[in-house]
Amino acid sequence: MTTRIAICSDLHGNLAAGEAVLAAVDAASPDAVYCLGDLVGYGPFPNETAALVRERGIPTIMGNYDDGVDFDRDDCGCAYTDAGEEARGQQSLMWTRRVTTDETKAYLRTLVPEIRVEVEGPASASSTAARAG
């Protein structure tokens, strides 16, 4: 038997993209859905995007941006390549921290650092793990 798994990641507050991705997931009817985190950051709808995943009960890993926002850190753990990019990223982090509700931050703090899934398949791949980077 084949297990079909859908994986999404890095929605970064982009509600329209999240809705489109989950509509595609629904159309594919996978056996399981997992999210690799970074629900918030950069995009204008951090609360709504996190709610989209939360309301579906999708198991989700805490991404570095989720961690930066939910714990009100001064750094998102992002690997910026130049000073201008870093300045814009810092501005985005501070804005996202400010507009993300306490309820959403509480949800983000419940996200786990790792999800382990047992799947059937080739003998060399009986267990897989996903970890946020």
N, C-alpha and C positions, 0 to 999 in steps of 0.2 A: 504494500500500500504506500502511496506517495503522500507525504505531508506537505501541504502548500502553506508557506509562511510569507506574510507581507511585512516589510520593514520600511518605516519612514523615519526621517531624521531632519533636524535643522530647519524647522518651520519658522523659527525666529520671528514670531509675532506677525506673520503674514497669514492672516485669516483666510483670504481668498485661496491661497495656495493650499492651506490645510484642508479646506473644504473640498477642493478639487482632488487632492491626493486621496482623501477618505472616500470620495465618491468613486474613484477608480478602484480602490480597495474593495468597496462594497460590490462593485460590478464583477470583480474577479472572484469573490466568495472564497477567500483563503480559509484554511483551517485555524489559523492564528494570526494575530497582528501584534507587532512590537514596535516601540518607538525608541530611537537611540538618543533622544534628548534634544536640548537646545530649542525648547518651545518658545522662549522669549528672547528679546534682543533685536535691535535694528528695526524691525517692523513696528507699525503703529498700533497693533492690537494684541499686546501680550496677555491680557486677562482673557480675552475671548478665544485666543488660540490655545492657551492652556486648558480652558474649559472644554473646548472641542475634544481634546484627547482625554481629559479627566472624565467627562460625562460618558464616554464610551468604555471606560474601564480598561483602556489599553495599557498593558505593562510598559513602563517607561524608565529609561536610565536617566540619571541626572547629568545633563551636559554641563560643560564648563560655564556657559553663559547663565544657565539656570542656577548654578551654584553662586555665581557672582551676584545675581539679583536677589535670590532668596535669603542669602546671609548678609545682604547689604555690604558686599566687599567693594573695595576701591579698585579692583582689578578683575577682569573677566577671564583671565587666563588665555587671552587671545594672542596669537602669534602675528602681530602686525609687522610689516616689512619696512615702513618708513614713518617718520615723525608725524606727517600730516594724517596718514591713515590711523595712527595711534591716537591722535587728538580727536579725530572724528569718532573713533571707537569709544573713547572715554566719554565724550559728550553723549553718545548713544546709551552707554551703560548708566550714566547718571540720570538721564531722562527715563529710561526703562525702570530703574529702581524707584523713581519718584511716582510713576503712574501705575505701577503694579500694586494691586491691592494686597492687604494683609492676608486675605483669604487665599489669593493665588500664591503668595509667597509661602504660606503654610503648606499648600499642596506641593509646591516645588520641593520643599524640605522633606517630603515623604518619598521622593524618587530615590531609587536605589543606585548604587555604583555599578551594579553588574546584574545581568539576568542569565541564568543557565537554563538551557532547554535540552531535554533528551529527545532525539529524533531517530527514526529508523532510516537506514540508508547504508551506504558502504561501510564495511567494518571499520575502516580507518576514520570514520567521521560519525561515531555514535553519540558524541556529546559536543555541543558547540556553546561558546560563551561570547557574549558581546559586552564590551566595556567602553564606557565613554572615554574620549581622548582629551 
